[in-house]
Amino acid sequence: MNRNPMTRAAGRSSARAWIAALALGAVLAGALGAPAARAAEPKPGPAPASVNVNTASMEELTALPGIGEKRAQAIIDTRKQKGGFKSVDELTEVKGIGPANLEKLRPYLRAGNAPATP
């Protein structure tokens, strides 16, 4: 045990400084985390009432919450490979769409008649 009063005092103040730095970090993390949370929110503007995944264009798909150009293209590519989707549930076969994403999208999707293959 260190009996030097100067070392003990320095240890206490460094512990206080560490706690203060931790508290400041938590406050800043909360402040910086807010914009990231907003980025995950649905896109502004009206969301489509219902999009047929078998006929939707790139523009229609990218209007959906959480669907960017890459996912929209993946949906279109998978649709072409499969000859269309029989059910919205088949979207989990698309890269980047898992069960959680599908549940967020489900209110905006339907799988009508598959498009005719050229």
Secondary structure, 3 states (H helix, E strand, C coil): CCCCHHHHHHHHHHHHHHHHHHHHHHHHHHHHHHHHHHHCCCCCCCCCCCEECCCCCHHHHHCCCCCCHHHHHHHHHHHHHHCCCCCHHHHHHCCCCCHHHHHHHHHHEECCCCCCCC
